[in-house]
Each structure stands twice: as C-alpha cells, then as structure tokens.
C-alpha cells in the first residue's frame, strides 16, 4: 500500500460529535461511515449538537449476526443512550434513512430527514446486494492502484458513479476515504440475506418527516425504490433533488445542509404535543 493510502486508510473513530444546540444525529448508509457527512459538518455543527456514529458492521465495528434491522436498532439505541441522547432530530441516508424511520417508530426522533432510505424492496430483492458485491470486488481488485486512479477527476467520477453524480468534485483523499470505508464494511458479507423488506406502515409518527430522493440515484432508483415509501410513510413530505445521486452530501453539500437546517427549524417551531 502506498504512503498516500496509509494517510487516509486508518479506521475512523467510532463516532463524531461536535457543536451545541438541538441534538442532531446523522446515520450513514451501507458501506460508508460517519465520514460521508464531512462535507456538511461545518454547517451543521455551527447550529446543532451533532452526533454521527458508525453503524454496526462498518469500519471495524462488530456486526449484528444474524443481520436484522431490529438488531441494528438495538445497537443504535444503546449507542444513543451511551451518548446521553434521548430524542434527537434524525438524518439518515440509505440504510441510515431506514434506521432513522425505525428509531422514530421507537420514539427516539424529534424529526426525520430520510435521504433515499433503503428498505423499499420486496423479500426477493437481489439487485442491490449484487451491486454491493460487484462494487466490493472491483475495489478489491483495484486496491493497489486506487490512490493513483483517484487522482484523476474523470476517473473519480466514473468510479463513484453508483453513489454520486459528481465524484470529480470530491478530492482524491475524500474519494479514497469512501473506498477504504467500503472495503472495511463487513455488512456486505451478510448479503443477500439482508434486513428484510419493510412492510409495516408508519402511520402518523407525530413528528415532521421529510423523504428526499436524488433524481440521479443509480443505486436506489426512482420510482422502483421510492414508491414503496410513499405507501409506508403517507404522512411524509417529499422532495426530489435533481442533479444529485444516492449520497447527496457528495454532490451538493450546501443543498443537504440547508435541507436539514430548514427541516429542523420547521420541527422546532411546531407546538409540542401535549
């Protein structure tokens, strides 16, 4: 491994926390870590007490075996308890978006922003697991040359095309971090026996819920994976953000930060339920 790779490959801390104000919890997607939120952290930590943990099975954190959403949630709730967080505004991307909705069901949310949440599939889903396995195999095969390849903007864009529209906007180091985090994810080893499809509607959770989807999402494509969520969360507000992919923090961090800030502001302005 090159010196460049060694500079960015160490396993990140188990969580990130900074800022003050309303508690805001950021939950990343499968194969990622809390580091995917780095583009939006300056804007969010300026306003909130931001807590971003690594999910089980990511970046060296032990996984949940057998892999179930309830098991993931139990670990997340224990993590929140350890951090002294009872309820918080929850922002989640992909697997993290699904987890945010389930934590809301458990009464841990003051509001939710779900960015292309996972779970809107049938029990026979094979496409997403296959894409994850293909991505991991490609990264493993290309590992020796990753630092050099990712220094070329057009190659960064092509290599990250599954997760974002404008990978060339990331620095080579940011792209390398994303690749190393994906390689360190053991959750992929449990696919295609994933957390099963979501089937229980959420009804009225009593909090503001925003569903936000990237119009250029190539992993959880619209409407295949978004339409089921319209049935599962009928009370949610919906946004489609054109020009961004599955991980919108990489494509347009200002858009994501402003979306979160606007939604949390709306939630805190609402009268508290008696």
PyMOL commands that set and color helices and strands:
alter all, ss='L'
color gray80, all
select helices_A, chain A and resi 3-9+34-45+69-82+95-105+127-149+153-159+167-169+172-183+187-190+227-232+248-251+253-269
alter helices_A, ss='H'
color red, helices_A
select strands_A, chain A and resi 15-18+23-27+49-53+88-93+109-115+208-214+237-241
alter strands_A, ss='S'
color yellow, strands_A
deselect
rebuild
show_as cartoon
